[in-house]
Amino acid sequence: MATARQTDVSRLIDTAQQEVQKNRQRIEKGLDILLAREEPPVGVTPKDVIYSRGTLRLYHYRPMTDEVYRVPVVFIMSLVSKPFILDLTFGQSFVQYMLAQGFDVFMVDWGIPRTEDTRLKLDDYVLDFMPRCFEEVQKATGEDDYTILGYCLGGQLALMYGGVFPDAPIKNIVTAATPVDMQGMGLFRHFSDQRWFDVDRLVDAIGNIPPDFMLRSFELLRPMDRWMSYVRLLDNLWDPIFVMGYRIMYKWTNEQIPFPGEAYRQMIHELMWENKLLKNTMTLADRRVDTKAITCPVLNVMAEHDHIAPHAATKPLLDIVGSEDKEDVLLKGGHVSLVAGKNAVGRLWPKVADWLGERSV
């Protein structure tokens, strides 16, 4: 009997000691976060800048295998987010994974728009910046062909480019969380309804759209997400792996960048209000964006629980291209977890690598 009581007491002491240890770690990690100490490194995969222009940087990542696929992969990011979501940290990097599978990887980083960049339109990105970057990719690889992998708005830019330049040597297009039917954009469409949203007045008054404006717009889609993330963090402050993952994702989420004013005006007028990409009626500098002229293989990857680019907005993408070799993939996850984090490691990344592997020789 005494032995049983001693065992119970020992268990209580062990449990108490464990809780004391967890609380100590919670305090230490909490202070690290509050004081921004030892911020986790991001975007650390070795790379070289092979072309720059204004804020734009074209990265060429150093290979990780002795042999690489013939066709390089060019990552195209959105205009409102930093690109390190695709290269978070060691072991959690889409870029690193693709390199390890033998792909030759490049990335277009649009940089942080300056005040004078408010004049930039989608025309500049699609008709000027992207072609110039692809020329540099061709020089670096000695190959004419290239694959474009666009995330979110980056996927829209890829479709616009393919629609304007149907003869460009695009080997494949991969789109991830890319909306094409603005009728399916849910609350975003409601927020930007032209009955109460005067985009012209906004852009004329402030130029580039401030990052806080974009961040709060995203948060309004799910207003409790931020507070629930704090609760989860508090529960797991003792866990260094959880805390590191949280800090990396929090860093990316909160480091939104300004949206070039004229490009934003154009997005609202021509995409959100007039749905021109879906209707195949869009023009850039009087050049038609004919997405039906895109005939290369297309992989359209969507997230089942994406609240930023809902399934209703991303599903029609394959209907607007002329490709015969095309595939839809609907995966569990949200807008960010589709491309980054532990879910992406086992879902999206292997799928993209396998699909491109067959089409990159």
C-alpha positions in Angstrom: 0.0 0.0 0.0 2.8 2.3 0.9 4.6 1.5 -2.3 1.4 2.5 -4.3 1.2 5.8 -2.5 4.9 6.4 -3.1 4.4 5.7 -6.8 1.5 8.1 -7.0 3.5 10.8 -5.2 6.4 10.2 -7.6 4.1 10.6 -10.6 2.7 13.9 -9.2 6.2 15.2 -8.6 7.3 14.2 -12.1 4.2 15.8 -13.6 4.7 19.0 -11.6 8.4 19.1 -12.7 7.4 18.7 -16.3 4.9 21.5 -16.1 7.4 23.8 -14.4 9.9 23.0 -17.1 7.3 23.7 -19.8 6.3 27.0 -18.2 10.0 28.0 -18.0 10.3 27.3 -21.7 7.1 29.2 -22.4 8.5 32.2 -20.7 11.8 32.0 -22.5 10.3 31.5 -25.9 7.6 34.1 -25.2 10.3 36.7 -24.5 12.2 35.6 -27.6 9.1 36.4 -29.7 8.3 39.6 -27.9 11.8 40.9 -28.2 12.3 39.5 -31.7 15.4 37.6 -30.5 17.0 34.9 -32.6 14.7 35.3 -35.5 14.7 32.1 -37.6 16.5 32.4 -41.0 14.4 32.3 -44.1 15.2 32.1 -47.8 18.6 30.5 -47.1 18.9 28.1 -50.0 22.2 29.1 -51.8 21.5 31.2 -54.9 23.0 33.9 -57.2 21.4 37.0 -58.5 21.9 36.8 -62.3 19.8 39.8 -63.3 18.5 42.9 -61.5 16.5 45.9 -62.5 15.0 48.4 -60.1 13.7 46.3 -57.2 13.5 43.1 -59.4 15.9 40.3 -58.7 16.2 37.0 -60.7 17.7 34.2 -58.6 19.4 31.1 -59.9 19.7 28.5 -57.2 22.8 26.4 -57.0 22.2 22.8 -58.0 22.1 20.0 -55.4 22.5 17.0 -57.8 25.1 16.0 -60.3 22.6 15.8 -63.1 19.7 18.2 -63.7 16.6 18.0 -65.9 17.0 19.8 -69.2 14.1 22.2 -68.7 14.6 24.8 -66.0 11.8 25.8 -63.6 11.1 29.5 -63.0 9.1 30.4 -59.9 6.9 33.5 -60.3 5.6 35.1 -57.1 2.7 37.3 -56.3 3.2 41.1 -56.3 2.1 41.5 -52.7 4.2 38.9 -50.8 7.9 38.2 -50.3 9.1 35.1 -52.1 10.5 33.2 -49.1 7.2 31.4 -48.6 8.6 29.1 -51.3 12.0 28.9 -49.6 11.2 29.0 -45.9 14.1 27.3 -44.1 16.2 24.1 -44.3 13.9 21.1 -44.7 10.8 23.3 -45.3 11.7 24.8 -48.7 9.8 24.0 -51.9 12.8 25.4 -53.8 15.2 23.1 -51.9 13.0 20.1 -52.5 12.9 20.7 -56.3 16.7 21.1 -56.4 17.1 17.8 -54.5 14.9 16.2 -57.2 17.3 17.4 -59.9 15.5 20.5 -61.2 17.3 23.7 -62.3 15.5 26.3 -60.3 15.1 30.1 -60.8 12.9 32.6 -59.1 11.6 36.1 -60.0 11.5 38.2 -56.9 9.7 41.5 -57.7 11.1 43.2 -54.6 9.4 45.9 -52.5 7.8 48.6 -54.7 9.1 52.1 -54.3 7.0 55.3 -54.4 7.9 55.8 -58.0 6.7 52.3 -58.9 3.1 53.3 -58.4 2.9 53.7 -62.2 3.7 50.1 -62.9 0.9 48.2 -64.6 0.4 44.5 -65.3 1.6 45.4 -68.8 5.0 46.2 -67.5 5.3 42.9 -65.6 4.0 40.7 -68.4 5.3 42.4 -71.5 8.6 43.7 -70.2 9.9 42.2 -66.9 9.0 38.6 -67.5 10.3 38.3 -71.0 13.6 39.9 -69.9 13.9 37.4 -67.1 13.2 34.4 -69.3 15.9 35.6 -71.7 18.4 35.5 -68.8 17.2 32.0 -67.9 17.9 30.9 -71.4 21.4 32.5 -71.3 22.2 30.8 -68.0 21.0 27.3 -69.1 21.7 27.3 -72.8 18.1 25.9 -73.3 15.2 27.6 -75.1 12.5 25.9 -73.1 11.4 26.7 -69.6 8.7 25.8 -67.1 6.8 28.6 -65.3 5.5 27.8 -61.8 3.2 30.6 -60.5 1.8 31.0 -57.0 -1.4 32.9 -56.5 -1.2 36.1 -58.5 2.0 34.8 -60.0 -0.1 32.1 -61.7 -2.3 34.8 -63.2 0.9 36.5 -64.5 2.0 33.2 -66.0 -1.4 32.8 -67.8 -1.3 36.3 -69.1 2.3 35.8 -70.4 1.3 32.6 -72.1 -1.8 34.3 -73.6 0.2 37.2 -75.0 3.2 35.2 -76.2 1.7 32.0 -77.6 4.9 31.2 -79.5 7.1 31.5 -76.5 9.0 28.3 -75.7 7.0 27.5 -72.5 7.4 23.8 -71.9 5.0 23.6 -69.0 2.9 25.8 -66.7 2.1 25.0 -63.1 -0.3 27.2 -61.2 -0.9 27.0 -57.5 -3.8 28.7 -55.7 -4.4 30.8 -58.8 -7.9 32.4 -59.1 -9.4 33.0 -62.6 -13.1 33.4 -61.9 -13.6 36.4 -59.7 -17.2 35.5 -59.2 -15.9 32.8 -56.9 -13.7 35.1 -54.7 -16.2 35.2 -51.9 -15.7 38.0 -49.4 -12.9 39.6 -51.4 -15.4 40.2 -54.2 -17.9 41.7 -51.7 -15.2 43.9 -50.2 -14.3 45.3 -53.6 -17.8 45.7 -55.0 -17.8 48.8 -57.1 -21.0 50.1 -55.5 -18.9 51.1 -52.4 -15.3 50.6 -53.3 -13.8 53.5 -55.2 -10.5 52.1 -56.3 -9.7 55.1 -58.6 -10.0 57.5 -55.7 -7.9 55.2 -53.5 -5.0 54.9 -56.0 -5.1 58.5 -57.0 -4.9 59.5 -53.4 -2.2 57.2 -52.0 -0.4 55.6 -55.0 0.9 52.2 -53.9 -1.5 50.2 -51.8 0.0 50.0 -48.3 0.9 46.5 -47.0 -1.3 46.9 -43.9 -4.3 47.5 -46.2 -3.6 44.1 -47.9 -2.9 42.3 -44.6 -6.1 43.5 -42.9 -8.1 42.6 -46.0 -6.8 39.0 -45.7 -7.5 39.0 -42.0 -11.1 40.1 -42.5 -11.7 37.0 -44.4 -11.2 35.0 -41.2 -11.1 37.5 -38.4 -10.6 34.9 -35.6 -7.6 33.2 -37.2 -5.0 35.6 -35.7 -6.4 35.2 -32.2 -6.7 31.4 -32.5 -3.0 31.3 -33.6 -2.0 33.1 -30.4 -3.9 30.6 -28.4 -2.2 27.7 -30.2 1.1 29.4 -29.7 0.5 29.9 -26.0 -0.3 26.2 -25.6 2.8 25.2 -27.5 5.4 27.8 -26.3 7.3 25.0 -24.6 7.8 23.2 -28.0 10.8 24.7 -29.9 9.9 23.1 -33.2 6.3 24.5 -33.0 7.6 27.9 -32.0 10.1 28.0 -34.9 7.4 27.0 -37.4 5.1 29.6 -36.0 7.7 32.4 -36.1 8.6 31.6 -39.7 5.0 31.7 -40.9 4.1 34.7 -38.8 7.1 36.5 -40.3 6.0 35.8 -43.8 2.3 36.6 -43.2 3.1 40.0 -41.6 5.7 41.0 -44.1 3.3 41.9 -46.9 4.6 44.5 -49.3 2.9 47.4 -51.1 0.9 46.7 -54.2 1.9 48.9 -57.2 -1.0 51.4 -57.5 -1.7 51.2 -61.2 -1.4 47.4 -61.2 -3.9 47.2 -58.3 -6.3 49.5 -60.1 -6.0 47.3 -63.2 -6.6 44.1 -61.1 -9.8 45.5 -59.6 -11.2 47.0 -62.8 -10.3 44.3 -65.3 -10.2 41.1 -63.2 -12.4 41.6 -60.1 -15.1 43.7 -61.7 -15.0 42.6 -65.4 -13.7 39.1 -65.0 -11.7 39.5 -68.2 -9.3 36.6 -67.6 -12.1 34.1 -67.4 -14.0 35.7 -70.3 -10.8 35.8 -72.4 -11.3 39.5 -73.2 -8.2 40.9 -71.5 -5.7 43.1 -73.3 -2.3 44.5 -72.2 -1.0 47.5 -74.1 -3.5 46.7 -76.9 -2.2 43.1 -77.1 -4.8 40.4 -76.6 -4.3 38.0 -73.7 -5.7 34.8 -75.4 -5.3 32.1 -72.9 -6.9 29.6 -75.3 -3.6 30.0 -77.3 -1.8 28.3 -74.4 -1.2 24.7 -75.6 1.7 23.5 -73.3 0.9 21.1 -70.5 -0.8 22.8 -67.5 -1.0 21.5 -64.0 -3.5 23.4 -61.8 -3.1 22.8 -58.1 -5.8 24.0 -55.7 -6.4 23.9 -52.0 -9.6 22.5 -50.7 -9.9 25.0 -47.8 -8.3 28.1 -49.5 -10.1 31.2 -48.2 -8.0 33.6 -50.2 -8.3 31.9 -53.6 -11.4 29.7 -53.1 -11.9 26.5 -55.0 -14.8 28.2 -56.9 -12.3 30.8 -58.2 -9.5 28.4 -59.1 -11.5 25.4 -60.5 -12.3 27.0 -64.0 -8.6 27.5 -64.8 -8.2 24.6 -67.2 -11.3 25.6 -69.0 -9.6 28.8 -70.2 -6.5 27.2 -71.7 -6.2 25.4 -75.0 -3.9 22.6 -73.7 -4.7 19.0 -74.3 -2.3 17.8 -71.6 -3.8 19.4 -68.5 -4.6 18.2 -65.0 -6.5 19.5 -61.9 -5.2 18.6 -58.5 -7.3 19.4 -55.4 -5.3 19.0 -52.1 -6.2 19.3 -48.5 -5.0 22.6 -46.9 -5.3 26.3 -47.3 -3.7 29.1 -49.3 -0.4 28.9 -47.5 -0.3 25.3 -46.3 -0.7 24.2 -49.9 2.8 25.3 -50.8 4.6 25.5 -47.4 4.8 23.5 -44.2 4.6 19.8 -43.4 1.4 19.2 -45.5 3.1 20.5 -48.6 6.1 18.3 -48.1 4.0 15.2 -48.5 1.3 16.5 -50.9 2.1 19.3 -53.3 5.9 19.0 -53.7 6.1 15.3 -54.7 3.1 15.8 -57.1 4.7 18.7 -58.9 8.1 17.0 -59.0 6.7 13.8 -60.5 4.5 15.7 -63.0 7.3 17.9 -64.2 9.8 15.1 -64.2 8.0 13.4 -67.1 7.8 16.7 -69.0 11.2 18.2 -68.4 13.5 16.1 -70.6 
